[in-house]
Amino acid sequence: MTDRRVAVVGAGAVGITAAHDLAARGADVTVFERESVGAGSTARAAGIAYHAHAEDVDAAVTGRAIERFRALSGAGSFRFAETPYLWFVTEADATADALREQVERMAHHGCDAALVDPAALRTRFPQLRVEDIHLAAVAETAGVGDPAAYADLLAKKARGEGATIREGETVRLRTDPARVVVDGEATRFDDVVVAAGAHTGRLLADAGFAVPVEPYRAQAVRTAGPAVPIFYDATERYYVRPDQRGLLAGDGAGPAALDDWDETADDETVADLMAAMERRLVNFDASASESWAGLCTATPDRNPLVGRLADGVHVATGWHGSGFMRAPATGEAVADAVLDGEEIPAFDPTRFDGDESVSVPRGIDDRR
């Protein structure tokens, strides 16, 4: 137990999980959210989680996240529907070589992932056309969930642990001592956790911290379609996942200006995604029922920034589109960092000077 007063800025999947985990351990937590719980990038996320990562830290984080997704499934309106995760290439190139190496390393880290004979895919996944697949792998530990329902559930649980959630609050961060400013009024906290998604870099810069994070825009489309596993075409760089209302597919990542970005999907991207599904799915004949764009955040080395920036100031951002996938484990890690000083060295936010260049992904960033 602790009597620390902690502010969490941002009530997306990561921030609200951190708020819950901090409050559950006895911290006096106040969450500040500029819109409403889960209304930002979380509401526009793909909702995919898989335990298929070649790096040991990533494998540990996603493995723990899926454990917690399973434990939370069925509470409130959140459901974690387990389904295999298939990824493949259609050309014998460097991406195929990388896939082989990745799967070997995944097995070493305890991931239930293995190469699959493309000929066997037709039997297991008859709803997919597989004739052109050169190399494929399947991770058995994976699933999908509604990110907004997850955020709502964790908000309810956080309130149950005594956390206060203040929605519609635009804040500024000030340090020495750590404090949050709302409408000119400053409130002092022992610790402030900034988990404000694409707005994190600006909030920190205003408080004197230079962190190399860059927002970028990713797009998605929802359509009717057959029951499929989660799959990722690493050659064409798009994903498809099962959805309660059919299918959800995504692609079209590109630069975005934080103050002026289009929340709607590009017509060309929607058409490309629909055409890709028509080529890949058997008897697919549907139209897009909904499409949108959301903001993701990139870092120079593709690892997130999670941990202590300075006395009383902590950060959690830079997910490259996998914030929901990691949220249950990341919230736990944030609580450990704030209350115990236990951090993940690979995610140390002070590892950069702050002026490094950040490469925005050309397509959906598949960080296995």
N, C-alpha and C positions, 0 to 999 in steps of 0.2 A: 504493500500500500504506500501511497505518497500523498503529500498535500500540495504538489506543484500545480500552479495555475498555467494552463497551456492554451494558446490560441491556435486554431487550425484555419488557414485561409484557403478556401476552396472545398466544396462539398460534392466533388465528383467521386468516382469509385475509390480512388486512392485516398483522398482526403477524408472521406466519411468513414472508411475503414480504420484509418489512423485514429480518428476521433473516438470511435467505438473502443478500440483496443487500449487507448490511453485512459479513457474513462473507466473501462472495466478493471484497470489496475489501480484505480483510486485517484487519478488526476482530476482536477477541476477544469473541465474542458469547455471552451466556447468556440463554436464554428462560425465563421463569417463567409457568406456566399453571396456573390453579386447578383445572381439570378435566383434559382431555386435548386433544391437538392437534385443532383444528377441531370441538370438541364443543359449543361455545356457539351463538351466533347463526349462525355459518358453517354448521353442520350443518342449520339450519332455513331457510337462504336459498333464494331462487328459482333462482339459478344462471343468470340472464339477463345478457347483455352486448350492447349495441348502440352503434353510432357514430352517434348522432342527437341532438345537443345544440345548442341555439341559442347558448349562450355559448361564447366562444372557449376559455376555460380548460377547461371541461367537455369540449368537442370534442377538444382536444389530449390530455387525460388518458384519455378512453375510447378514442380512436384508438390511443394507445400501449398501452393495456391489451390491446386485441384483437390487436395485433401479437404481444405476448408470449403470450397464450393460444394463438395459432396455433403459435408456436414450441414450446410445451410440450406441445401435444396429441400423444397417442400415447406419451408417456413414462409409465411405470408404468400405473396404471389410469385416468389422467385423459384424457378426450376432450373436445375442443371441437367440437361439432357445429354447423356453420354453417347458418343458416336466415334468411330475411328476417324483418324486424320490421315489422308492420303496426299502425298505430294510427288510430283513427277516431272520429267523433262522429255521433250520430244526430239531432241537432237543429241548426237554424240559429241559433246563439246566440253569446255571447262566446267560448266555448271553440272554436268553429269559426273565428272570426276570429283567435284566438291561434294555432291550428294553422297557418293560412296564413302568418302572420308568422314563426312558428318555422321552417317549412320554407325560407323565403327566407333566413333567417340561417344555417341549417345549410349550405345550398349555398355561402354565402359563406365558411364555415369548412372547406370541403372534404369535408363529409359526403355520402355517396352516398345522399341522401334526396330524395324528390320526391313531390308530390301525384299521386294516381292517380284516374282517372275511376272512380267507384263501379261503373259498368256493366262496366268491364273486370275488376273484382275477381272476378266470377263465373267468368270464363274461367281466370284465374290460380289462384284458390283455390276450386275447386268444392266443397270440403268445408265452406265457410262460407255461411251465409245472409246476403245483402248488400242485400236490397231496401230496408231501412230506413236504410242508411248515407247520410248527407248529404255528408260530406267525409272523405277518407282519404288517408293518406300511407304510403309504404313506404321503409324503410331497408334497403339491400341488405347492408350490413356489420353482421352481428349473428350471435349464436349462443348456445348453451346448454352448460353443463357442470355436473358434480357438484362443488359447493363442497367437500365433505368429501374427495373424491379429490384435488382441487387442493391442499388444506391438507396432506394426507399426502405428496403429491409434493414440495412445497416444504420440508416438514420433512426429508424424506430428503436433498434437495439441500443444505439448510442444514447438516445433520450432516456431509455430504460435504465441506463447506467448513470444517469445524472447529467449528461452533456446538454448544453444549451446550443441550439442551432438558430442563428440569426440570418434569415434570408433577405434578399434585396438590399444587401449592405456592401457598398463599394468602400474599400479600405486603402489606407497607405500604411507602409511599414516603417517604423523608426527603431533605431537601436541605441544601446548604451544609455539607459537600459532598453531591453526589448519591449516594444509597445505597438499597439495597433491604433490607428487614428481613423475615426469615423466622424464625418461632418465637423472636423476641427477638434473633436474631443478625443484625447489620448487615454487609452487604458493600458496599464502596465501588466505584463505577464512574465512569468519566469522563463517561458519558452514560447516561440512562435514558429509554427510549421507552415511553410508556404507550399501549397499543393494546388496551385491555381491554373494548371494546364498551360496553354499557350501564353497566358498572361503572367506566368511566373517570372520570366526574365525581366519584364518591364517593372514589376513590383519590386524586385530585388535591386534593379539598377537605380530606381528612385531612392532606395535606402543606401546606396553606395557600394553594392556588390555587383561585380561584372561576372556573369556566368554565360558560357557559350551555348545557348539554346536558340534554335531557329524554328519558328512555326512553319508548317507546310500543310497543304490541303489534300485530303483524300476523299474519294467519292464512292458511293454505294447505290445499288438499285435493288428493289424488291420485286419479285415476280412469282407467279404460280409455277409449279414444276414438280417433278417426281421426287420421291424420298432418296436422298443421296447422303454419302458421308461428307464431312468437311473435306474439301480438296483444294490444292494449290497447284496451279500450272506455273512452274518455275521458269519455263521458257517464255510464255506469253505474259507472265507476271499478273495474274488475277486469281482471286479466291472465290469459292462458292461454299455456302454453308446451308444446312437445313434450317428452316424457320417455321414457326407455328402457322404462318400464313403462306408457306411455300418455300421459296428460296431467297437468299440474300447473297449478292455478289458484289465484289469491290475491286477497284483499280483506280487509275487516274491520279496518282499523287503528283504534286507539283508545288512550286513556290506560292506563298500567300503573304499578303500584307496584313498585319494584325488589325489595322483600322479599316480595311477595305477589302473584304474577301467575299466571294459569292457562296452563299449557303446552299445553292441549288447545284445539281450535277450538270455537267456539260452535256449537251445533246449528243455530241460525238462520242463521249465516253459511255453514255447509256447505250447507244447503238452498238458500240464495240463489245460491250459486255453481253448484250443480248445475242449478238452474232457468235461470240465465243461459246455461250451456253448452247446455242443451236447446233454448233459443230460437235460439242462434247457430249450432250445428253441425247439419249434415245427417245424418239417421239416427243421432242420438246416443241411446243407450239403455244407460246404465251407472249404477252406483252408486259411492259413494265407497269406496275401498279403504283410505285412510289420510288422516288430517288432523291438524294441529298448529298451534301458535302459536309465535312467536319474538319477541325484542325487537329493536327498531331504536332509533336515536338521532336526535333532532331538534336543530337549532340555530335561533337567531333569524332568520337570513337564508337558511337552507336550504343554505348552503355548509358543507363540513366544516371541522374544526379540524385542521390539519396543519402542524407546525413547532415552533419553539422557544418555550417558555413562559418560561424563565429559563436561566441558565447550567447546562448539563448536564441540563436537563429538556425533553423533547419530547413531543408528543402527536399521536395520529392517531385521530380519532373523529368522529361526527356525519354519518353517511352517508345518512340518510333512506332506508335500505333498499337502497342501491346500493354497499355495501362490497365485495361480491364482484366486481361489475362493474368497479370501479376498482382492485382490489387489486394487480394486476401493476404498474400505473403508480404507485400510491401507495407501495408498498414501495420502489420506485426513488427516488421523491421524498423519502422519509424518509431513505434512505441519503445522498442528496445534501445534505439539510439538516444531518444530523449530521456528516458528514465534510468537506463543502465550504462549509457555510453558505449553500447555494443553496436558496431557498424559493419557494413559490408565493404571491405577495402576497394573492391573493383568499382564500386559505385560512389566513392568518395567525391563529393562535389568540389573539393579544393584541389583536385588533381590537375586542373587547368588554370592558366593565367587569366582567362576570360576574354582574350582577344583572338583566340584560335578561329580558323575558318570552319564553317559547318556546311557539309554537303547535303543538300536536300535530296531525298530519294527520287529516282526517276519513275519508279512504280512502287507498288506496295512493298514495303521493306520486310523481307522474310528473314528474321534474325535467328536462324537455327544455329 
